[in-house]
Amino acid sequence: MVLTINVLIPRLSAVTVAVVTGTEGPPQTHIPLDRDAGLTGYDVSYVNATDLHSIDKSRLRRRPRETRST
């Protein structure tokens, strides 16, 4: 999950990201995200706030959005 705010990304050479996992951890460090967040690998995903990284923007890939039927 990219943590750098969108307006800054074009001006920076690197962005800050957090690891997303399907493994529940301590509630102080693992923030739950349900499927409404657009993550579909698990029923509930968790952002691990202790596993942050700065990566070069060239490593980012745009993931196609899934279309939902209503």
mmCIF file as Biopython writes it, N, C-alpha, C and O atoms, coordinates in Angstrom:
data_model
#
loop_
_atom_site.group_PDB
_atom_site.id
_atom_site.type_symbol
_atom_site.label_atom_id
_atom_site.label_alt_id
_atom_site.label_comp_id
_atom_site.label_asym_id
_atom_site.label_entity_id
_atom_site.label_seq_id
_atom_site.pdbx_PDB_ins_code
_atom_site.Cartn_x
_atom_site.Cartn_y
_atom_site.Cartn_z
_atom_site.occupancy
_atom_site.B_iso_or_equiv
_atom_site.auth_seq_id
_atom_site.auth_asym_id
_atom_site.pdbx_PDB_model_num
ATOM 1   N N  . MET A ? 1  ? 0.848   -1.152  0.000   1.0 0.0 1  A 1 
ATOM 2   C CA . MET A ? 1  ? 0.000   0.000   0.000   1.0 0.0 1  A 1 
ATOM 3   C C  . MET A ? 1  ? 0.901   1.223   0.000   1.0 0.0 1  A 1 
ATOM 4   O O  . MET A ? 1  ? 1.805   1.332   0.828   1.0 0.0 1  A 1 
ATOM 5   N N  . VAL A ? 2  ? 0.655   2.153   -0.936  1.0 0.0 2  A 1 
ATOM 6   C CA . VAL A ? 2  ? 1.437   3.381   -1.010  1.0 0.0 2  A 1 
ATOM 7   C C  . VAL A ? 2  ? 0.915   4.362   0.035   1.0 0.0 2  A 1 
ATOM 8   O O  . VAL A ? 2  ? -0.283  4.639   0.102   1.0 0.0 2  A 1 
ATOM 9   N N  . LEU A ? 3  ? 1.832   4.882   0.849   1.0 0.0 3  A 1 
ATOM 10  C CA . LEU A ? 3  ? 1.466   5.820   1.902   1.0 0.0 3  A 1 
ATOM 11  C C  . LEU A ? 3  ? 1.730   7.269   1.518   1.0 0.0 3  A 1 
ATOM 12  O O  . LEU A ? 3  ? 1.151   8.176   2.117   1.0 0.0 3  A 1 
ATOM 13  N N  . THR A ? 4  ? 2.586   7.506   0.540   1.0 0.0 4  A 1 
ATOM 14  C CA . THR A ? 4  ? 2.887   8.866   0.091   1.0 0.0 4  A 1 
ATOM 15  C C  . THR A ? 4  ? 1.629   9.459   -0.544  1.0 0.0 4  A 1 
ATOM 16  O O  . THR A ? 4  ? 0.947   8.788   -1.318  1.0 0.0 4  A 1 
ATOM 17  N N  . ILE A ? 5  ? 1.326   10.708  -0.219  1.0 0.0 5  A 1 
ATOM 18  C CA . ILE A ? 5  ? 0.107   11.312  -0.751  1.0 0.0 5  A 1 
ATOM 19  C C  . ILE A ? 5  ? 0.259   11.566  -2.253  1.0 0.0 5  A 1 
ATOM 20  O O  . ILE A ? 5  ? 1.336   11.927  -2.728  1.0 0.0 5  A 1 
ATOM 21  N N  . ASN A ? 6  ? -0.834  11.374  -2.985  1.0 0.0 6  A 1 
ATOM 22  C CA . ASN A ? 6  ? -0.833  11.428  -4.441  1.0 0.0 6  A 1 
ATOM 23  C C  . ASN A ? 6  ? -0.240  12.717  -5.000  1.0 0.0 6  A 1 
ATOM 24  O O  . ASN A ? 6  ? 0.493   12.671  -5.989  1.0 0.0 6  A 1 
ATOM 25  N N  . VAL A ? 7  ? -0.538  13.864  -4.394  1.0 0.0 7  A 1 
ATOM 26  C CA . VAL A ? 7  ? -0.077  15.137  -4.935  1.0 0.0 7  A 1 
ATOM 27  C C  . VAL A ? 7  ? 1.451   15.243  -4.920  1.0 0.0 7  A 1 
ATOM 28  O O  . VAL A ? 7  ? 2.020   15.976  -5.728  1.0 0.0 7  A 1 
ATOM 29  N N  . LEU A ? 8  ? 2.114   14.535  -4.029  1.0 0.0 8  A 1 
ATOM 30  C CA . LEU A ? 8  ? 3.577   14.596  -3.949  1.0 0.0 8  A 1 
ATOM 31  C C  . LEU A ? 8  ? 4.288   13.594  -4.854  1.0 0.0 8  A 1 
ATOM 32  O O  . LEU A ? 8  ? 5.451   13.807  -5.198  1.0 0.0 8  A 1 
ATOM 33  N N  . ILE A ? 9  ? 3.635   12.528  -5.241  1.0 0.0 9  A 1 
ATOM 34  C CA . ILE A ? 9  ? 4.286   11.449  -5.980  1.0 0.0 9  A 1 
ATOM 35  C C  . ILE A ? 9  ? 5.002   11.951  -7.245  1.0 0.0 9  A 1 
ATOM 36  O O  . ILE A ? 9  ? 6.134   11.530  -7.482  1.0 0.0 9  A 1 
ATOM 37  N N  . PRO A ? 10 ? 4.408   12.822  -8.065  1.0 0.0 10 A 1 
ATOM 38  C CA . PRO A ? 10 ? 5.131   13.265  -9.266  1.0 0.0 10 A 1 
ATOM 39  C C  . PRO A ? 10 ? 6.431   14.016  -8.960  1.0 0.0 10 A 1 
ATOM 40  O O  . PRO A ? 10 ? 7.325   14.052  -9.806  1.0 0.0 10 A 1 
ATOM 41  N N  . ARG A ? 11 ? 6.552   14.597  -7.809  1.0 0.0 11 A 1 
ATOM 42  C CA . ARG A ? 11 ? 7.729   15.404  -7.451  1.0 0.0 11 A 1 
ATOM 43  C C  . ARG A ? 11 ? 8.838   14.595  -6.793  1.0 0.0 11 A 1 
ATOM 44  O O  . ARG A ? 11 ? 9.950   15.097  -6.631  1.0 0.0 11 A 1 
ATOM 45  N N  . LEU A ? 12 ? 8.563   13.373  -6.417  1.0 0.0 12 A 1 
ATOM 46  C CA . LEU A ? 12 ? 9.510   12.563  -5.659  1.0 0.0 12 A 1 
ATOM 47  C C  . LEU A ? 12 ? 10.099  11.450  -6.520  1.0 0.0 12 A 1 
ATOM 48  O O  . LEU A ? 12 ? 9.479   11.015  -7.491  1.0 0.0 12 A 1 
ATOM 49  N N  . SER A ? 13 ? 11.294  10.992  -6.165  1.0 0.0 13 A 1 
ATOM 50  C CA . SER A ? 13 ? 11.888  9.858   -6.871  1.0 0.0 13 A 1 
ATOM 51  C C  . SER A ? 13 ? 11.527  8.533   -6.206  1.0 0.0 13 A 1 
ATOM 52  O O  . SER A ? 13 ? 11.655  7.471   -6.816  1.0 0.0 13 A 1 
ATOM 53  N N  . ALA A ? 14 ? 11.074  8.601   -4.946  1.0 0.0 14 A 1 
ATOM 54  C CA . ALA A ? 14 ? 10.711  7.394   -4.206  1.0 0.0 14 A 1 
ATOM 55  C C  . ALA A ? 14 ? 9.432   7.659   -3.416  1.0 0.0 14 A 1 
ATOM 56  O O  . ALA A ? 14 ? 9.086   8.805   -3.132  1.0 0.0 14 A 1 
ATOM 57  N N  . VAL A ? 15 ? 8.744   6.585   -3.071  1.0 0.0 15 A 1 
ATOM 58  C CA . VAL A ? 15 ? 7.524   6.685   -2.273  1.0 0.0 15 A 1 
ATOM 59  C C  . VAL A ? 15 ? 7.645   5.749   -1.074  1.0 0.0 15 A 1 
ATOM 60  O O  . VAL A ? 15 ? 8.455   4.823   -1.071  1.0 0.0 15 A 1 
ATOM 61  N N  . THR A ? 16 ? 6.830   6.007   -0.064  1.0 0.0 16 A 1 
ATOM 62  C CA . THR A ? 16 ? 6.801   5.148   1.116   1.0 0.0 16 A 1 
ATOM 63  C C  . THR A ? 16 ? 5.644   4.173   0.978   1.0 0.0 16 A 1 
ATOM 64  O O  . THR A ? 16 ? 4.522   4.562   0.654   1.0 0.0 16 A 1 
ATOM 65  N N  . VAL A ? 17 ? 5.928   2.915   1.224   1.0 0.0 17 A 1 
ATOM 66  C CA . VAL A ? 17 ? 4.907   1.870   1.128   1.0 0.0 17 A 1 
ATOM 67  C C  . VAL A ? 17 ? 4.875   1.070   2.421   1.0 0.0 17 A 1 
ATOM 68  O O  . VAL A ? 17 ? 5.851   1.029   3.169   1.0 0.0 17 A 1 
ATOM 69  N N  . ALA A ? 18 ? 3.740   0.439   2.670   1.0 0.0 18 A 1 
ATOM 70  C CA . ALA A ? 18 ? 3.582   -0.463  3.813   1.0 0.0 18 A 1 
ATOM 71  C C  . ALA A ? 18 ? 3.214   -1.843  3.283   1.0 0.0 18 A 1 
ATOM 72  O O  . ALA A ? 18 ? 2.505   -1.972  2.285   1.0 0.0 18 A 1 
ATOM 73  N N  . VAL A ? 19 ? 3.700   -2.856  3.959   1.0 0.0 19 A 1 
ATOM 74  C CA . VAL A ? 19 ? 3.397   -4.232  3.584   1.0 0.0 19 A 1 
ATOM 75  C C  . VAL A ? 19 ? 1.956   -4.552  3.967   1.0 0.0 19 A 1 
ATOM 76  O O  . VAL A ? 19 ? 1.502   -4.212  5.060   1.0 0.0 19 A 1 
ATOM 77  N N  . VAL A ? 20 ? 1.237   -5.218  3.043   1.0 0.0 20 A 1 
ATOM 78  C CA . VAL A ? 20 ? -0.123  -5.684  3.303   1.0 0.0 20 A 1 
ATOM 79  C C  . VAL A ? 20 ? -0.072  -7.202  3.385   1.0 0.0 20 A 1 
ATOM 80  O O  . VAL A ? 20 ? 0.532   -7.859  2.536   1.0 0.0 20 A 1 
ATOM 81  N N  . THR A ? 21 ? -0.704  -7.749  4.402   1.0 0.0 21 A 1 
ATOM 82  C CA . THR A ? 21 ? -0.674  -9.189  4.643   1.0 0.0 21 A 1 
ATOM 83  C C  . THR A ? 21 ? -2.074  -9.704  4.962   1.0 0.0 21 A 1 
ATOM 84  O O  . THR A ? 21 ? -2.974  -8.928  5.281   1.0 0.0 21 A 1 
ATOM 85  N N  . GLY A ? 22 ? -2.241  -10.981 4.876   1.0 0.0 22 A 1 
ATOM 86  C CA . GLY A ? 22 ? -3.498  -11.606 5.266   1.0 0.0 22 A 1 
ATOM 87  C C  . GLY A ? 22 ? -3.440  -12.162 6.672   1.0 0.0 22 A 1 
ATOM 88  O O  . GLY A ? 22 ? -4.405  -12.755 7.156   1.0 0.0 22 A 1 
ATOM 89  N N  . THR A ? 23 ? -2.311  -11.972 7.326   1.0 0.0 23 A 1 
ATOM 90  C CA . THR A ? 23 ? -2.110  -12.495 8.675   1.0 0.0 23 A 1 
ATOM 91  C C  . THR A ? 23 ? -2.395  -11.423 9.710   1.0 0.0 23 A 1 
ATOM 92  O O  . THR A ? 23 ? -1.784  -10.354 9.703   1.0 0.0 23 A 1 
ATOM 93  N N  . GLU A ? 24 ? -3.325  -11.719 10.591  1.0 0.0 24 A 1 
ATOM 94  C CA . GLU A ? 24 ? -3.651  -10.780 11.662  1.0 0.0 24 A 1 
ATOM 95  C C  . GLU A ? 24 ? -2.499  -10.700 12.640  1.0 0.0 24 A 1 
ATOM 96  O O  . GLU A ? 24 ? -1.930  -11.719 13.031  1.0 0.0 24 A 1 
ATOM 97  N N  . GLY A ? 25 ? -2.160  -9.490  13.032  1.0 0.0 25 A 1 
ATOM 98  C CA . GLY A ? 25 ? -1.099  -9.286  14.010  1.0 0.0 25 A 1 
ATOM 99  C C  . GLY A ? 25 ? -1.637  -8.478  15.168  1.0 0.0 25 A 1 
ATOM 100 O O  . GLY A ? 25 ? -2.850  -8.343  15.327  1.0 0.0 25 A 1 
ATOM 101 N N  . PRO A ? 26 ? -0.751  -7.945  15.969  1.0 0.0 26 A 1 
ATOM 102 C CA . PRO A ? 26 ? -1.208  -7.135  17.105  1.0 0.0 26 A 1 
ATOM 103 C C  . PRO A ? 26 ? -2.026  -5.937  16.609  1.0 0.0 26 A 1 
ATOM 104 O O  . PRO A ? 26 ? -1.641  -5.297  15.630  1.0 0.0 26 A 1 
ATOM 105 N N  . PRO A ? 27 ? -3.135  -5.629  17.259  1.0 0.0 27 A 1 
ATOM 106 C CA . PRO A ? 27 ? -3.979  -4.525  16.797  1.0 0.0 27 A 1 
ATOM 107 C C  . PRO A ? 27 ? -3.281  -3.169  16.841  1.0 0.0 27 A 1 
ATOM 108 O O  . PRO A ? 27 ? -3.713  -2.229  16.174  1.0 0.0 27 A 1 
ATOM 109 N N  . GLN A ? 28 ? -2.221  -3.061  17.611  1.0 0.0 28 A 1 
ATOM 110 C CA . GLN A ? 28 ? -1.478  -1.792  17.674  1.0 0.0 28 A 1 
ATOM 111 C C  . GLN A ? 28 ? -0.666  -1.556  16.405  1.0 0.0 28 A 1 
ATOM 112 O O  . GLN A ? 28 ? -0.336  -0.413  16.091  1.0 0.0 28 A 1 
ATOM 113 N N  . THR A ? 29 ? -0.338  -2.618  15.671  1.0 0.0 29 A 1 
ATOM 114 C CA . THR A ? 29 ? 0.529   -2.485  14.494  1.0 0.0 29 A 1 
ATOM 115 C C  . THR A ? 29 ? -0.093  -2.969  13.191  1.0 0.0 29 A 1 
ATOM 116 O O  . THR A ? 29 ? 0.412   -2.633  12.120  1.0 0.0 29 A 1 
ATOM 117 N N  . HIS A ? 30 ? -1.160  -3.736  13.244  1.0 0.0 30 A 1 
ATOM 118 C CA . HIS A ? 30 ? -1.786  -4.300  12.045  1.0 0.0 30 A 1 
ATOM 119 C C  . HIS A ? 30 ? -3.186  -3.706  11.879  1.0 0.0 30 A 1 
ATOM 120 O O  . HIS A ? 30 ? -4.102  -4.021  12.638  1.0 0.0 30 A 1 
ATOM 121 N N  . ILE A ? 31 ? -3.333  -2.845  10.875  1.0 0.0 31 A 1 
ATOM 122 C CA . ILE A ? 31 ? -4.601  -2.144  10.645  1.0 0.0 31 A 1 
ATOM 123 C C  . ILE A ? 31 ? -5.442  -2.965  9.673   1.0 0.0 31 A 1 
ATOM 124 O O  . ILE A ? 31 ? -5.006  -3.221  8.551   1.0 0.0 31 A 1 
ATOM 125 N N  . PRO A ? 32 ? -6.647  -3.384  10.084  1.0 0.0 32 A 1 
ATOM 126 C CA . PRO A ? 32 ? -7.474  -4.222  9.208   1.0 0.0 32 A 1 
ATOM 127 C C  . PRO A ? 32 ? -8.086  -3.414  8.063   1.0 0.0 32 A 1 
ATOM 128 O O  . PRO A ? 32 ? -8.493  -2.265  8.236   1.0 0.0 32 A 1 
ATOM 129 N N  . LEU A ? 33 ? -8.138  -4.046  6.891   1.0 0.0 33 A 1 
ATOM 130 C CA . LEU A ? 33 ? -8.800  -3.491  5.710   1.0 0.0 33 A 1 
ATOM 131 C C  . LEU A ? 33 ? -9.718  -4.564  5.159   1.0 0.0 33 A 1 
ATOM 132 O O  . LEU A ? 33 ? -9.281  -5.691  4.925   1.0 0.0 33 A 1 
ATOM 133 N N  . ASP A ? 34 ? -10.979 -4.234  4.950   1.0 0.0 34 A 1 
ATOM 134 C CA . ASP A ? 34 ? -11.877 -5.226  4.375   1.0 0.0 34 A 1 
ATOM 135 C C  . ASP A ? 34 ? -11.884 -5.091  2.854   1.0 0.0 34 A 1 
ATOM 136 O O  . ASP A ? 34 ? -11.143 -4.279  2.300   1.0 0.0 34 A 1 
ATOM 137 N N  . ARG A ? 35 ? -12.702 -5.869  2.189   1.0 0.0 35 A 1 
ATOM 138 C CA . ARG A ? 35 ? -12.735 -5.880  0.723   1.0 0.0 35 A 1 
ATOM 139 C C  . ARG A ? 35 ? -13.147 -4.535  0.127   1.0 0.0 35 A 1 
ATOM 140 O O  . ARG A ? 35 ? -12.862 -4.272  -1.041  1.0 0.0 35 A 1 
ATOM 141 N N  . ASP A ? 36 ? -13.811 -3.683  0.903   1.0 0.0 36 A 1 
ATOM 142 C CA . ASP A ? 36 ? -14.183 -2.354  0.412   1.0 0.0 36 A 1 
ATOM 143 C C  . ASP A ? 36 ? -12.957 -1.500  0.097   1.0 0.0 36 A 1 
ATOM 144 O O  . ASP A ? 36 ? -13.069 -0.510  -0.626  1.0 0.0 36 A 1 
ATOM 145 N N  . ALA A ? 37 ? -11.799 -1.864  0.622   1.0 0.0 37 A 1 
ATOM 146 C CA . ALA A ? 37 ? -10.557 -1.139  0.337   1.0 0.0 37 A 1 
ATOM 147 C C  . ALA A ? 37 ? -9.990  -1.514  -1.030  1.0 0.0 37 A 1 
ATOM 148 O O  . ALA A ? 37 ? -8.981  -0.955  -1.459  1.0 0.0 37 A 1 
ATOM 149 N N  . GLY A ? 38 ? -10.636 -2.459  -1.716  1.0 0.0 38 A 1 
ATOM 150 C CA . GLY A ? 38 ? -10.189 -2.864  -3.041  1.0 0.0 38 A 1 
ATOM 151 C C  . GLY A ? 38 ? -9.195  -4.014  -3.033  1.0 0.0 38 A 1 
ATOM 152 O O  . GLY A ? 38 ? -8.674  -4.388  -4.084  1.0 0.0 38 A 1 
ATOM 153 N N  . LEU A ? 39 ? -8.927  -4.574  -1.870  1.0 0.0 39 A 1 
ATOM 154 C CA . LEU A ? 39 ? -8.021  -5.717  -1.766  1.0 0.0 39 A 1 
ATOM 155 C C  . LEU A ? 39 ? -8.847  -6.989  -1.755  1.0 0.0 39 A 1 
ATOM 156 O O  . LEU A ? 39 ? -9.766  -7.124  -0.948  1.0 0.0 39 A 1 
ATOM 157 N N  . THR A ? 40 ? -8.534  -7.916  -2.635  1.0 0.0 40 A 1 
ATOM 158 C CA . THR A ? 40 ? -9.387  -9.096  -2.784  1.0 0.0 40 A 1 
ATOM 159 C C  . THR A ? 40 ? -8.685  -10.418 -2.474  1.0 0.0 40 A 1 
ATOM 160 O O  . THR A ? 40 ? -9.286  -11.482 -2.627  1.0 0.0 40 A 1 
ATOM 161 N N  . GLY A ? 41 ? -7.437  -10.369 -2.045  1.0 0.0 41 A 1 
ATOM 162 C CA . GLY A ? 41 ? -6.701  -11.604 -1.773  1.0 0.0 41 A 1 
ATOM 163 C C  . GLY A ? 41 ? -7.188  -12.347 -0.547  1.0 0.0 41 A 1 
ATOM 164 O O  . GLY A ? 41 ? -7.077  -13.570 -0.463  1.0 0.0 41 A 1 
ATOM 165 N N  . TYR A ? 42 ? -7.728  -11.601 0.406   1.0 0.0 42 A 1 
ATOM 166 C CA . TYR A ? 42 ? -8.197  -12.174 1.669   1.0 0.0 42 A 1 
ATOM 167 C C  . TYR A ? 42 ? -9.526  -11.521 2.028   1.0 0.0 42 A 1 
ATOM 168 O O  . TYR A ? 42 ? -9.840  -10.436 1.538   1.0 0.0 42 A 1 
ATOM 169 N N  . ASP A ? 43 ? -10.307 -12.178 2.883   1.0 0.0 43 A 1 
ATOM 170 C CA . ASP A ? 43 ? -11.534 -11.542 3.373   1.0 0.0 43 A 1 
ATOM 171 C C  . ASP A ? 43 ? -11.193 -10.273 4.137   1.0 0.0 43 A 1 
ATOM 172 O O  . ASP A ? 43 ? -11.874 -9.257  3.997   1.0 0.0 43 A 1 
ATOM 173 N N  . VAL A ? 44 ? -10.135 -10.329 4.949   1.0 0.0 44 A 1 
ATOM 174 C CA . VAL A ? 44 ? -9.625  -9.158  5.666   1.0 0.0 44 A 1 
ATOM 175 C C  . VAL A ? 44 ? -8.120  -9.127  5.440   1.0 0.0 44 A 1 
ATOM 176 O O  . VAL A ? 44 ? -7.434  -10.126 5.656   1.0 0.0 44 A 1 
ATOM 177 N N  . SER A ? 45 ? -7.610  -7.984  5.007   1.0 0.0 45 A 1 
ATOM 178 C CA . SER A ? 45 ? -6.172  -7.773  4.869   1.0 0.0 45 A 1 
ATOM 179 C C  . SER A ? 45 ? -5.719  -6.847  5.990   1.0 0.0 45 A 1 
ATOM 180 O O  . SER A ? 45 ? -6.528  -6.159  6.611   1.0 0.0 45 A 1 
ATOM 181 N N  . TYR A ? 46 ? -4.423  -6.840  6.235   1.0 0.0 46 A 1 
ATOM 182 C CA . TYR A ? 46 ? -3.877  -6.017  7.311   1.0 0.0 46 A 1 
ATOM 183 C C  . TYR A ? 46 ? -2.679  -5.239  6.794   1.0 0.0 46 A 1 
ATOM 184 O O  . TYR A ? 46 ? -1.791  -5.806  6.156   1.0 0.0 46 A 1 
ATOM 185 N N  . VAL A ? 47 ? -2.653  -3.943  7.068   1.0 0.0 47 A 1 
ATOM 186 C CA . VAL A ? 47 ? -1.480  -3.122  6.789   1.0 0.0 47 A 1 
ATOM 187 C C  . VAL A ? 47 ? -0.573  -3.246  8.005   1.0 0.0 47 A 1 
ATOM 188 O O  . VAL A ? 47 ? -0.981  -2.946  9.127   1.0 0.0 47 A 1 
ATOM 189 N N  . ASN A ? 48 ? 0.645   -3.684  7.778   1.0 0.0 48 A 1 
ATOM 190 C CA . ASN A ? 48 ? 1.604   -3.834  8.864   1.0 0.0 48 A 1 
ATOM 191 C C  . ASN A ? 48 ? 2.357   -2.512  9.015   1.0 0.0 48 A 1 
ATOM 192 O O  . ASN A ? 48 ? 3.252   -2.211  8.226   1.0 0.0 48 A 1 
ATOM 193 N N  . ALA A ? 49 ? 1.997   -1.733  10.018  1.0 0.0 49 A 1 
ATOM 194 C CA . ALA A ? 49 ? 2.562   -0.399  10.217  1.0 0.0 49 A 1 
ATOM 195 C C  . ALA A ? 49 ? 4.007   -0.442  10.699  1.0 0.0 49 A 1 
ATOM 196 O O  . ALA A ? 49 ? 4.647   0.605   10.791  1.0 0.0 49 A 1 
ATOM 197 N N  . THR A ? 50 ? 4.535   -1.616  11.007  1.0 0.0 50 A 1 
ATOM 198 C CA . THR A ? 50 ? 5.937   -1.716  11.414  1.0 0.0 50 A 1 
ATOM 199 C C  . THR A ? 50 ? 6.839   -2.112  10.257  1.0 0.0 50 A 1 
ATOM 200 O O  . THR A ? 50 ? 8.056   -2.197  10.422  1.0 0.0 50 A 1 
ATOM 201 N N  . ASP A ? 51 ? 6.257   -2.357  9.083   1.0 0.0 51 A 1 
ATOM 202 C CA . ASP A ? 51 ? 7.033   -2.813  7.926   1.0 0.0 51 A 1 
ATOM 203 C C  . ASP A ? 51 ? 6.893   -1.800  6.796   1.0 0.0 51 A 1 
ATOM 204 O O  . ASP A ? 51 ? 6.231   -2.064  5.793   1.0 0.0 51 A 1 
ATOM 205 N N  . LEU A ? 52 ? 7.530   -0.624  6.972   1.0 0.0 52 A 1 
ATOM 206 C CA . LEU A ? 52 ? 7.467   0.468   6.007   1.0 0.0 52 A 1 
ATOM 207 C C  . LEU A ? 52 ? 8.765   0.512   5.206   1.0 0.0 52 A 1 
ATOM 208 O O  . LEU A ? 52 ? 9.843   0.222   5.726   1.0 0.0 52 A 1 
ATOM 209 N N  . HIS A ? 53 ? 8.640   0.882   3.919   1.0 0.0 53 A 1 
ATOM 210 C CA . HIS A ? 53 ? 9.808   0.926   3.038   1.0 0.0 53 A 1 
ATOM 211 C C  . HIS A ? 53 ? 9.697   2.120   2.106   1.0 0.0 53 A 1 
ATOM 212 O O  . HIS A ? 53 ? 8.597   2.512   1.718   1.0 0.0 53 A 1 
ATOM 213 N N  . SER A ? 54 ? 10.838  2.697   1.748   1.0 0.0 54 A 1 
ATOM 214 C CA . SER A ? 54 ? 10.889  3.679   0.670   1.0 0.0 54 A 1 
ATOM 215 C C  . SER A ? 54 ? 11.380  2.946   -0.561  1.0 0.0 54 A 1 
ATOM 216 O O  . SER A ? 54 ? 12.419  2.287   -0.529  1.0 0.0 54 A 1 
ATOM 217 N N  . ILE A ? 55 ? 10.629  3.063   -1.648  1.0 0.0 55 A 1 
ATOM 218 C CA . ILE A ? 55 ? 11.020  2.385   -2.878  1.0 0.0 55 A 1 
ATOM 219 C C  . ILE A ? 55 ? 11.010  3.382   -4.030  1.0 0.0 55 A 1 
ATOM 220 O O  . ILE A ? 55 ? 10.269  4.365   -4.008  1.0 0.0 55 A 1 
ATOM 221 N N  . ASP A ? 56 ? 11.840  3.121   -5.035  1.0 0.0 56 A 1 
ATOM 222 C CA . ASP A ? 56 ? 11.888  3.947   -6.219  1.0 0.0 56 A 1 
ATOM 223 C C  . ASP A ? 56 ? 10.561  3.832   -6.970  1.0 0.0 56 A 1 
ATOM 224 O O  . ASP A ? 56 ? 9.990   2.746   -7.074  1.0 0.0 56 A 1 
ATOM 225 N N  . LYS A ? 57 ? 10.081  4.949   -7.488  1.0 0.0 57 A 1 
ATOM 226 C CA . LYS A ? 57 ? 8.789   4.942   -8.196  1.0 0.0 57 A 1 
ATOM 227 C C  . LYS A ? 57 ? 8.783   3.990   -9.386  1.0 0.0 57 A 1 
ATOM 228 O O  . LYS A ? 57 ? 7.721   3.500   -9.771  1.0 0.0 57 A 1 
ATOM 229 N N  . SER A ? 58 ? 9.940   3.721   -9.972  1.0 0.0 58 A 1 
ATOM 230 C CA . SER A ? 58 ? 9.994   2.820   -11.130 1.0 0.0 58 A 1 
ATOM 231 C C  . SER A ? 58 ? 9.557   1.399   -10.769 1.0 0.0 58 A 1 
ATOM 232 O O  . SER A ? 58 ? 9.222   0.613   -11.655 1.0 0.0 58 A 1 
ATOM 233 N N  . ARG A ? 59 ? 9.557   1.068   -9.491  1.0 0.0 59 A 1 
ATOM 234 C CA . ARG A ? 59 ? 9.119   -0.263  -9.055  1.0 0.0 59 A 1 
ATOM 235 C C  . ARG A ? 59 ? 7.612   -0.380  -8.923  1.0 0.0 59 A 1 
ATOM 236 O O  . ARG A ? 59 ? 7.093   -1.481  -8.738  1.0 0.0 59 A 1 
ATOM 237 N N  . LEU A ? 60 ? 6.893   0.746   -9.016  1.0 0.0 60 A 1 
ATOM 238 C CA . LEU A ? 60 ? 5.435   0.721   -8.896  1.0 0.0 60 A 1 
ATOM 239 C C  . LEU A ? 60 ? 4.801   0.261   -10.193 1.0 0.0 60 A 1 
ATOM 240 O O  . LEU A ? 60 ? 5.292   0.563   -11.281 1.0 0.0 60 A 1 
ATOM 241 N N  . ARG A ? 61 ? 3.729   -0.456  -10.071 1.0 0.0 61 A 1 
ATOM 242 C CA . ARG A ? 61 ? 2.927   -0.892  -11.219 1.0 0.0 61 A 1 
ATOM 243 C C  . ARG A ? 61 ? 1.480   -0.538  -10.922 1.0 0.0 61 A 1 
ATOM 244 O O  . ARG A ? 61 ? 1.006   -0.707  -9.799  1.0 0.0 61 A 1 
ATOM 245 N N  . ARG A ? 62 ? 0.785   -0.047  -11.931 1.0 0.0 62 A 1 
ATOM 246 C CA . ARG A ? 62 ? -0.633  0.255   -11.756 1.0 0.0 62 A 1 
ATOM 247 C C  . ARG A ? 62 ? -1.416  -1.037  -11.883 1.0 0.0 62 A 1 
ATOM 248 O O  . ARG A ? 62 ? -1.280  -1.772  -12.861 1.0 0.0 62 A 1 
ATOM 249 N N  . ARG A ? 63 ? -2.225  -1.297  -10.894 1.0 0.0 63 A 1 
ATOM 250 C CA . ARG A ? 63 ? -3.068  -2.489  -10.910 1.0 0.0 63 A 1 
ATOM 251 C C  . ARG A ? 63 ? -4.416  -2.111  -11.500 1.0 0.0 63 A 1 
ATOM 252 O O  . ARG A ? 63 ? -5.016  -1.123  -11.077 1.0 0.0 63 A 1 
ATOM 253 N N  . PRO A ? 64 ? -4.910  -2.884  -12.479 1.0 0.0 64 A 1 
ATOM 254 C CA . PRO A ? 64 ? -6.213  -2.570  -13.053 1.0 0.0 64 A 1 
ATOM 255 C C  . PRO A ? 64 ? -7.316  -2.649  -11.997 1.0 0.0 64 A 1 
ATOM 256 O O  . PRO A ? 64 ? -7.320  -3.547  -11.155 1.0 0.0 64 A 1 
ATOM 257 N N  . ARG A ? 65 ? -8.229  -1.716  -12.054 1.0 0.0 65 A 1 
ATOM 258 C CA . ARG A ? 65 ? -9.362  -1.751  -11.108 1.0 0.0 65 A 1 
ATOM 259 C C  . ARG A ? 65 ? -10.334 -2.831  -11.515 1.0 0.0 65 A 1 
ATOM 260 O O  . ARG A ? 65 ? -10.603 -3.051  -12.696 1.0 0.0 65 A 1 
ATOM 261 N N  . GLU A ? 66 ? -10.848 -3.493  -10.512 1.0 0.0 66 A 1 
ATOM 262 C CA . GLU A ? 66 ? -11.872 -4.506  -10.769 1.0 0.0 66 A 1 
ATOM 263 C C  . GLU A ? 66 ? -13.222 -3.806  -10.877 1.0 0.0 66 A 1 
ATOM 264 O O  . GLU A ? 66 ? -13.492 -2.828  -10.181 1.0 0.0 66 A 1 
ATOM 265 N N  . THR A ? 67 ? -14.045 -4.319  -11.749 1.0 0.0 67 A 1 
ATOM 266 C CA . THR A ? 67 ? -15.397 -3.757  -11.850 1.0 0.0 67 A 1 
ATOM 267 C C  . THR A ? 67 ? -16.328 -4.606  -11.016 1.0 0.0 67 A 1 
ATOM 268 O O  . THR A ? 67 ? -16.278 -5.836  -11.033 1.0 0.0 67 A 1 
ATOM 269 N N  . ARG A ? 68 ? -17.175 -3.913  -10.290 1.0 0.0 68 A 1 
ATOM 270 C CA . ARG A ? 68 ? -18.142 -4.611  -9.433  1.0 0.0 68 A 1 
ATOM 271 C C  . ARG A ? 68 ? -19.515 -4.562  -10.086 1.0 0.0 68 A 1 
ATOM 272 O O  . ARG A ? 68 ? -19.927 -3.538  -10.631 1.0 0.0 68 A 1 
ATOM 273 N N  . SER A ? 69 ? -20.199 -5.669  -10.019 1.0 0.0 69 A 1 
ATOM 274 C CA . SER A ? 69 ? -21.582 -5.664  -10.501 1.0 0.0 69 A 1 
ATOM 275 C C  . SER A ? 69 ? -22.499 -5.352  -9.329  1.0 0.0 69 A 1 
ATOM 276 O O  . SER A ? 69 ? -22.293 -5.840  -8.218  1.0 0.0 69 A 1 
ATOM 277 N N  . THR A ? 70 ? -23.512 -4.534  -9.588  1.0 0.0 70 A 1 
ATOM 278 C CA . THR A ? 70 ? -24.432 -4.163  -8.499  1.0 0.0 70 A 1 
ATOM 279 C C  . THR A ? 70 ? -25.782 -4.772  -8.694  1.0 0.0 70 A 1 
ATOM 280 O O  . THR A ? 70 ? -26.676 -4.565  -7.874  1.0 0.0 70 A 1 
#
